[in-house]
Amino acid sequence: MEARAKNLVEKLTDREAQLVAKGFGIILPKGDFEPVDVDQSETVRGSSVGVETVALWAMQTLGLGDSLERHGLNRVQRQAIIGSIVGWMANPGSERRTRTWLQKRSALGELIDFDYQQMGGNQLYRASDALVAQQEKNEADLSQKALTLFQFKPIVTLDDLTNTYFEGEAKGIPEARRGHSKEQRNDRPLLTLALVLDGSGWVWRSQVSAGNVAGASPCLKCSRISGFR
């Protein structure tokens, strides 16, 4: 009776997995289950895969990797950029904190066949610089892809400004200026972020400007996209 019950459980579990996967458009191979004594199991190095898997699917659907490759970024740069982006989504923080998360807490490296354990301390900083250098091209690629995927209407609905402050004096950053802080930190130098959005909240263009910018967004000029109004 016990053997028969186990066999039925295996069949039901396999069927449930197949139904769930089918709902996401995934075809699973026929299951091969083995009993596990959870009281005797031991975790050696636990890593997260949930957010990573969803983030990779979203980036693949939008064609981000293809866009980065098309604009001349090599594989190491692309994998470092992917690590940064997923890190910002799952565990927001500095590049240093992201590197620690990639090496000790995330299974992203296994998912994309890249060894983040061997990544140098400055590699994520360089990846961020490379991503910013390709910003306009990548934003244009992603915007056009989103139009097709989500059937968005190319209408600029909101052009908004926000800002954030530096803890230090930021003397080496020309854009760091004193202005009206939305966080009530008028005592600190600021940076302004301009965003162009549509009615769904999708960001079409972005631009970092001096902290004392006020009134009309300087990002309006980058919202003049072919087909947009």
Secondary structure by P-SEA (a helix, b strand, c coil): caaaaaaaaaaaaaaaaaaaaaaaccccccbbbbbbccccccccbbbbcaaaaaaaaaaaaaaaaaaaaaacccaaaaaaaaaaaaaaacccccaaaaaaaacccccccccccccccccccaaaaaaaaaaaaaaaaaaaaaaaaaaaaccccccccccccccccccccccccccccccccccccccccbbbbbbbbcccccccbbbbccccccccccccccccccccc
